[in-house]
């Protein structure tokens, strides 16, 4: 499509049935602002070159990624209550890298799962340039855990950074399964279920980690013992003294586990 930026913004806002939007844009007018305002959008990918300003307003958006080249300063505004890790978007160790932000917990509730199917579809080649992933997931929910595994299986190459926000107390049931949490023990016992044996990430940062949650501890330990994490694993502590104590104790136990990579460092922040 060849059009002025304002015309393009109007077209996006005028598509009430739009759920998946993949954009590849290029223009050199630094005063232009790409505005993506849509109330039904579920997945958004923007590949932008020399776009100075991007504004996203999509209340149902739970998958958002960018593959961009900014010349100088840039401004990104994201208005979506479902997304996490939107500050300093794409900034990893002062390096701007293509990043994917995915709230699996919200997407798992959608019976259609349109965004997820597009994300992991082979024909989409979605992960060709994406280097970083920020994900919100409940590891006690087998559906969410399987969706997370599918993303890692579909990932292209070594991931630079993986940010994980642990969701809590998120329970729902499906037909033929009385309790998703009731089947979780069997899922954890399956060898090499998670993470994908071929998947590798340079650094993992964990948020909302509970030192008393055995399943989260098992989740983290698999990243360590299977050699999934290559360089660094960091776990965020809480400001409350009690929670901080249990988290630091859990991290100490993780440090004692046999490492799949000898050079791996484990700590908390």
Sine and cosine of phi, psi and omega as CSV:
sin_phi,cos_phi,sin_psi,cos_psi,sin_omega,cos_omega
0.00,0.00,0.75,-0.66,0.03,-1.00
-0.91,-0.41,0.91,-0.41,-0.06,-1.00
-0.28,-0.96,0.26,-0.97,0.12,-0.99
-0.92,0.40,0.42,-0.91,-0.06,-1.00
-0.87,0.50,-0.70,0.71,-0.02,-1.00
-0.89,0.46,-0.59,0.81,0.05,-1.00
-0.92,0.40,-0.68,0.74,0.01,-1.00
-0.89,0.46,-0.66,0.75,0.03,-1.00
-0.87,0.49,-0.64,0.77,0.00,-1.00
-0.92,0.39,-0.63,0.78,0.01,-1.00
-0.88,0.48,-0.71,0.71,-0.01,-1.00
-0.89,0.46,-0.68,0.73,-0.02,-1.00
-0.94,0.34,-0.30,0.95,-0.08,-1.00
-0.99,-0.13,0.24,0.97,0.00,-1.00
-0.92,-0.40,1.00,0.04,-0.09,-1.00
-0.92,0.39,-0.33,0.94,-0.04,-1.00
-0.99,-0.12,0.05,1.00,-0.07,-1.00
-0.94,0.33,0.83,-0.56,0.02,-1.00
-0.86,-0.51,-0.54,0.84,0.01,-1.00
-0.83,-0.55,0.81,-0.59,-0.04,-1.00
-0.70,-0.71,0.87,-0.50,0.06,-1.00
-0.88,-0.47,0.87,-0.49,-0.10,-1.00
-0.88,-0.47,0.69,-0.73,0.20,-0.98
-0.83,-0.56,0.93,-0.37,-0.18,-0.98
-0.81,-0.59,0.50,-0.87,0.11,-0.99
-0.48,-0.88,0.82,-0.58,0.22,-0.97
-0.39,-0.92,0.27,-0.96,-0.15,-0.99
-0.89,-0.46,0.23,0.97,0.02,-1.00
-1.00,0.03,0.98,-0.21,-0.10,-1.00
-0.91,0.41,-0.31,0.95,-0.02,-1.00
-1.00,0.09,-0.13,0.99,-0.04,-1.00
-0.99,0.16,0.59,-0.81,0.04,-1.00
-0.84,-0.54,0.87,-0.50,0.08,-1.00
-0.98,0.20,0.89,-0.46,-0.02,-1.00
-0.92,-0.40,0.90,-0.44,0.01,-1.00
-0.93,-0.36,1.00,-0.08,-0.01,-1.00
-0.91,-0.42,0.92,-0.40,-0.02,-1.00
-0.40,-0.92,0.77,-0.64,-0.12,-0.99
-0.99,0.13,-0.19,0.98,-0.05,-1.00
-0.90,-0.45,0.03,1.00,-0.06,-1.00
-0.92,0.40,0.77,-0.63,-0.01,-1.00
-0.96,-0.27,-0.63,0.78,-0.01,-1.00
-0.77,-0.63,0.71,-0.70,0.03,-1.00
-0.67,-0.74,0.81,-0.59,0.12,-0.99
-0.82,-0.57,0.78,-0.62,-0.02,-1.00
-0.84,-0.54,0.88,-0.48,0.15,-0.99
-0.96,-0.30,0.97,-0.26,-0.14,-0.99
-0.83,-0.55,0.63,-0.77,0.01,-1.00
-0.82,-0.57,0.87,-0.50,0.04,-1.00
0.88,0.47,0.55,0.84,0.11,-0.99
-1.00,-0.09,0.84,-0.55,-0.15,-0.99
-0.98,0.18,-0.55,0.83,-0.13,-0.99
-0.61,-0.79,0.71,-0.71,0.04,-1.00
-0.73,-0.68,0.75,-0.66,0.01,-1.00
-0.81,-0.59,0.86,-0.51,-0.03,-1.00
-0.89,-0.46,0.80,-0.61,0.09,-1.00
-0.73,-0.68,0.98,-0.22,-0.07,-1.00
-0.50,-0.86,0.99,-0.16,-0.12,-0.99
-0.91,0.42,-0.40,0.92,-0.01,-1.00
-0.99,-0.16,0.09,1.00,-0.05,-1.00
-0.95,0.32,0.86,-0.52,0.08,-1.00
-0.81,-0.59,0.05,1.00,0.11,-0.99
-0.70,-0.72,0.88,-0.47,-0.04,-1.00
-0.62,-0.78,0.76,-0.64,0.03,-1.00
-0.61,-0.79,0.40,-0.92,0.01,-1.00
-0.69,-0.73,0.67,-0.74,0.13,-0.99
-0.78,-0.62,0.97,-0.24,-0.24,-0.97
-0.67,-0.75,0.28,-0.96,0.15,-0.99
-0.70,-0.71,0.96,-0.28,-0.01,-1.00
-0.99,-0.17,0.71,-0.71,0.04,-1.00
-0.98,-0.20,0.99,-0.15,-0.02,-1.00
1.00,0.04,-0.57,-0.82,-0.05,-1.00
-0.96,0.28,0.42,-0.91,0.02,-1.00
-0.55,-0.84,0.27,-0.96,-0.03,-1.00
-0.65,-0.76,0.86,-0.51,0.02,-1.00
-0.82,-0.57,0.82,-0.57,0.05,-1.00
-0.87,-0.50,0.84,-0.54,-0.02,-1.00
-0.86,-0.52,0.88,-0.48,0.04,-1.00
-0.92,-0.39,1.00,-0.09,0.04,-1.00
-0.38,-0.92,0.89,-0.46,-0.07,-1.00
-0.94,0.35,-0.24,0.97,-0.06,-1.00
-1.00,0.05,-0.27,0.96,-0.09,-1.00
-1.00,-0.06,0.49,-0.87,0.07,-1.00
-0.89,-0.46,0.21,-0.98,0.14,-0.99
0.84,0.54,0.70,0.71,-0.02,-1.00
-1.00,-0.06,-0.14,0.99,0.04,-1.00
-0.98,0.18,0.59,-0.81,-0.04,-1.00
0.78,0.62,0.75,0.66,-0.15,-0.99
-0.87,0.49,0.83,-0.56,0.05,-1.00
0.99,0.14,0.08,1.00,-0.03,-1.00
-1.00,-0.07,0.92,-0.39,0.02,-1.00
-0.78,-0.62,0.94,-0.35,-0.04,-1.00
0.79,0.61,0.73,0.68,0.04,-1.00
0.91,0.41,0.21,0.98,0.02,-1.00
-0.92,-0.40,0.76,-0.65,0.00,-1.00
-1.00,0.05,0.89,-0.46,-0.05,-1.00
-0.80,-0.61,0.46,-0.89,0.08,-1.00
-0.87,0.50,0.80,-0.60,-0.17,-0.99
-0.77,-0.64,0.59,-0.81,0.06,-1.00
-0.90,-0.44,0.76,-0.65,0.05,-1.00
-0.90,-0.43,0.87,-0.50,-0.14,-0.99
-0.68,-0.73,0.89,-0.46,0.11,-0.99
-0.99,-0.11,1.00,-0.08,-0.07,-1.00
-0.92,0.40,-0.55,0.83,-0.06,-1.00
-0.86,0.51,-0.65,0.76,0.04,-1.00
-0.95,0.30,-0.69,0.72,-0.05,-1.00
-0.91,0.42,-0.52,0.85,-0.03,-1.00
-0.91,0.41,-0.42,0.91,0.01,-1.00
-0.96,0.27,-0.40,0.92,-0.04,-1.00
-0.97,0.24,0.88,-0.47,-0.02,-1.00
-0.89,0.46,-0.50,0.86,-0.04,-1.00
-0.97,0.25,-0.61,0.79,-0.01,-1.00
0.78,0.62,0.60,0.80,-0.08,-1.00
-0.88,0.48,-0.70,0.71,-0.02,-1.00
-0.89,0.45,-0.67,0.74,-0.02,-1.00
-0.91,0.41,-0.68,0.73,0.00,-1.00
-0.89,0.46,-0.61,0.80,0.07,-1.00
-0.93,0.38,-0.60,0.80,-0.06,-1.00
-0.89,0.46,-0.69,0.72,-0.11,-0.99
-0.99,-0.16,0.00,1.00,0.01,-1.00
-0.91,0.41,0.67,-0.74,-0.03,-1.00
-0.90,0.43,-0.55,0.83,-0.07,-1.00
-0.95,0.30,-0.34,0.94,-0.08,-1.00
-0.98,0.22,-0.41,0.91,-0.08,-1.00
0.71,0.71,0.68,0.73,-0.13,-0.99
-0.91,0.42,-0.59,0.81,-0.13,-0.99
-1.00,-0.08,0.33,0.95,-0.10,-1.00
-0.87,0.49,-0.62,0.78,-0.03,-1.00
-0.87,-0.49,-0.18,0.98,0.00,-1.00
-0.91,0.41,0.75,-0.67,-0.09,-1.00
-0.90,-0.44,-0.28,0.96,-0.09,-1.00
-0.71,-0.71,0.55,-0.83,-0.01,-1.00
-0.74,-0.67,0.76,-0.66,0.15,-0.99
-0.88,-0.47,0.86,-0.51,-0.14,-0.99
-0.73,-0.69,0.62,-0.79,0.12,-0.99
-0.93,-0.36,0.82,-0.58,-0.13,-0.99
-0.46,-0.89,0.54,-0.84,0.13,-0.99
-0.98,-0.19,0.94,-0.34,-0.08,-1.00
-0.96,0.28,-0.16,0.99,0.08,-1.00
-1.00,0.07,-0.10,0.99,-0.02,-1.00
-0.98,-0.21,0.90,-0.43,-0.11,-0.99
-0.90,0.43,-0.57,0.82,0.01,-1.00
-0.91,0.42,-0.73,0.69,0.00,-1.00
-0.90,0.43,-0.65,0.76,-0.01,-1.00
-0.89,0.45,-0.64,0.77,0.03,-1.00
-0.93,0.38,-0.62,0.78,0.06,-1.00
-0.90,0.44,-0.64,0.77,0.05,-1.00
-0.89,0.46,-0.71,0.71,0.02,-1.00
-0.87,0.49,-0.64,0.77,0.00,-1.00
-0.89,0.46,-0.60,0.80,0.05,-1.00
-0.90,0.43,-0.69,0.72,-0.01,-1.00
-0.93,0.37,-0.57,0.82,0.05,-1.00
-0.90,0.43,-0.62,0.79,-0.05,-1.00
-0.99,0.16,-0.18,0.98,-0.09,-1.00
-0.90,0.44,0.60,-0.80,-0.03,-1.00
-0.98,-0.19,0.92,-0.39,0.06,-1.00
0.98,0.19,-0.24,-0.97,-0.04,-1.00
-1.00,0.09,0.78,-0.62,0.05,-1.00
-0.98,0.21,0.64,-0.77,0.01,-1.00
-0.98,0.21,-0.69,0.72,-0.04,-1.00
-0.49,-0.87,0.63,-0.78,0.05,-1.00
-0.81,-0.58,0.89,-0.45,0.08,-1.00
-0.98,-0.20,0.82,-0.58,-0.03,-1.00
-0.88,-0.48,0.85,-0.53,0.10,-1.00
-0.96,-0.28,0.91,-0.41,-0.04,-1.00
-0.98,0.20,0.83,-0.56,0.09,-1.00
-1.00,-0.01,0.52,-0.86,-0.02,-1.00
-0.83,-0.56,0.42,-0.91,0.13,-0.99
0.81,0.59,0.67,0.74,0.03,-1.00
-0.92,-0.39,0.97,-0.24,-0.11,-0.99
-0.79,-0.62,0.72,-0.69,0.18,-0.98
-0.49,-0.87,0.34,-0.94,-0.05,-1.00
-0.90,-0.44,0.39,-0.92,0.02,-1.00
-0.83,-0.55,0.27,-0.96,0.02,-1.00
-0.88,0.48,0.76,-0.64,0.01,-1.00
1.00,0.10,0.03,1.00,0.00,-1.00
-0.67,-0.75,0.94,-0.34,-0.10,-1.00
-0.93,0.38,-0.54,0.84,0.00,-1.00
-0.43,-0.90,0.86,-0.51,0.02,-1.00
-0.90,0.44,-0.61,0.80,0.02,-1.00
-0.93,0.38,-0.45,0.90,0.01,-1.00
-0.93,0.36,-0.39,0.92,0.00,-1.00
-0.99,-0.15,0.00,1.00,-0.10,-0.99
-0.91,0.41,-0.62,0.78,-0.03,-1.00
-0.85,0.52,-0.69,0.72,0.01,-1.00
-0.89,0.45,-0.63,0.78,0.00,-1.00
-0.89,0.45,-0.67,0.74,-0.02,-1.00
-0.93,0.37,-0.45,0.89,-0.04,-1.00
-0.98,0.22,-0.29,0.96,0.01,-1.00
-0.94,0.34,0.77,-0.63,-0.10,-1.00
-0.92,0.40,0.76,-0.65,0.09,-1.00
0.85,0.53,0.50,0.87,0.07,-1.00
-0.89,0.45,-0.68,0.73,-0.09,-1.00
-0.49,-0.87,0.68,-0.73,-0.05,1.00
-0.99,0.16,0.07,-1.00,0.03,-1.00
-0.85,0.52,0.73,-0.68,-0.11,-0.99
-0.87,0.49,-0.46,0.89,-0.05,-1.00
-1.00,-0.06,-0.19,0.98,-0.07,-1.00
-0.97,0.24,0.66,-0.75,0.04,-1.00
-0.69,-0.73,0.62,-0.78,0.03,-1.00
-0.69,-0.72,0.63,-0.77,-0.03,-1.00
-0.95,0.32,-0.68,0.73,-0.06,-1.00
-0.59,-0.81,0.63,-0.78,0.05,-1.00
-0.84,-0.54,0.75,-0.67,0.06,-1.00
-0.86,-0.50,0.82,-0.57,-0.05,-1.00
-0.93,-0.36,0.73,-0.68,-0.02,-1.00
-0.86,-0.52,0.52,-0.86,0.01,-1.00
0.89,0.45,0.50,0.87,0.02,-1.00
-0.98,0.21,0.73,-0.69,0.01,-1.00
-0.97,-0.24,0.81,-0.58,0.01,-1.00
-0.94,0.35,-0.23,0.97,-0.02,-1.00
-0.98,-0.19,-0.09,1.00,-0.03,-1.00
-1.00,0.03,0.95,-0.32,-0.05,-1.00
-0.91,0.42,-0.54,0.84,-0.02,-1.00
-0.95,0.32,-0.62,0.78,0.08,-1.00
-0.91,0.41,-0.62,0.79,0.05,-1.00
-0.90,0.44,-0.69,0.73,0.04,-1.00
-0.89,0.46,-0.64,0.77,0.05,-1.00
-0.85,0.52,-0.77,0.64,-0.01,-1.00
-0.91,0.42,-0.62,0.78,-0.05,-1.00
-0.90,0.43,-0.54,0.84,0.01,-1.00
-0.91,0.40,-0.59,0.81,0.07,-1.00
-0.88,0.47,-0.55,0.83,-0.06,-1.00
-0.99,0.17,-0.80,0.61,-0.13,-0.99
-0.96,0.29,-0.48,0.88,-0.02,-1.00
-1.00,0.08,0.00,1.00,0.03,-1.00
0.97,0.25,0.34,0.94,-0.04,-1.00
-0.93,0.37,-0.68,0.73,-0.02,-1.00
-1.00,0.00,0.79,-0.61,-0.13,-0.99
-1.00,-0.02,-0.60,0.80,-0.14,-0.99
-0.84,-0.55,-0.75,0.66,-0.19,-0.98
-0.50,-0.87,0.65,-0.76,0.17,-0.99
-0.80,-0.60,0.82,-0.57,-0.03,-1.00
-0.82,-0.57,0.68,-0.73,-0.04,-1.00
-0.83,-0.55,0.78,-0.63,-0.04,-1.00
-0.99,0.16,0.72,-0.69,0.06,-1.00
-1.00,-0.08,0.31,-0.95,0.05,-1.00
-1.00,0.01,0.32,-0.95,0.03,-1.00
-0.97,0.24,-0.43,0.90,0.02,-1.00
-0.93,0.37,0.75,-0.67,-0.06,-1.00
-0.84,0.54,-0.63,0.77,-0.07,-1.00
-0.91,0.41,-0.78,0.63,-0.01,-1.00
-0.89,0.45,-0.63,0.77,0.00,-1.00
-0.88,0.47,-0.63,0.78,0.01,-1.00
-0.87,0.48,-0.73,0.68,-0.03,-1.00
-0.93,0.37,-0.60,0.80,0.01,-1.00
-0.92,0.40,-0.70,0.71,0.01,-1.00
-0.90,0.44,-0.57,0.82,0.04,-1.00
-0.92,0.39,-0.64,0.77,0.03,-1.00
-0.92,0.40,-0.64,0.77,0.03,-1.00
-0.90,0.45,-0.62,0.78,0.03,-1.00
-0.87,0.48,-0.62,0.78,0.05,-1.00
-0.93,0.36,-0.61,0.80,0.04,-1.00
-0.89,0.45,-0.60,0.80,0.01,-1.00
-0.90,0.43,-0.43,0.90,-0.03,-1.00
-0.99,0.11,-0.17,0.98,-0.03,-1.00
-0.94,0.33,0.50,-0.87,0.10,-0.99
-0.91,0.42,0.77,-0.64,-0.09,-1.00
-1.00,-0.04,0.70,-0.72,0.12,-0.99
-0.94,0.34,-0.44,0.90,0.09,-1.00
-0.84,-0.54,0.86,-0.50,-0.09,-1.00
-0.89,0.45,-0.49,0.87,-0.05,-1.00
-1.00,0.07,0.09,1.00,-0.03,-1.00
-0.94,0.34,0.72,-0.69,0.10,-0.99
-0.93,-0.35,0.63,-0.78,-0.05,-1.00
-0.80,-0.61,0.71,-0.70,0.00,-1.00
-0.31,-0.95,-0.13,-0.99,0.02,-1.00
-0.70,-0.71,0.33,-0.95,-0.04,-1.00
-0.63,-0.77,0.00,0.00,0.00,0.00
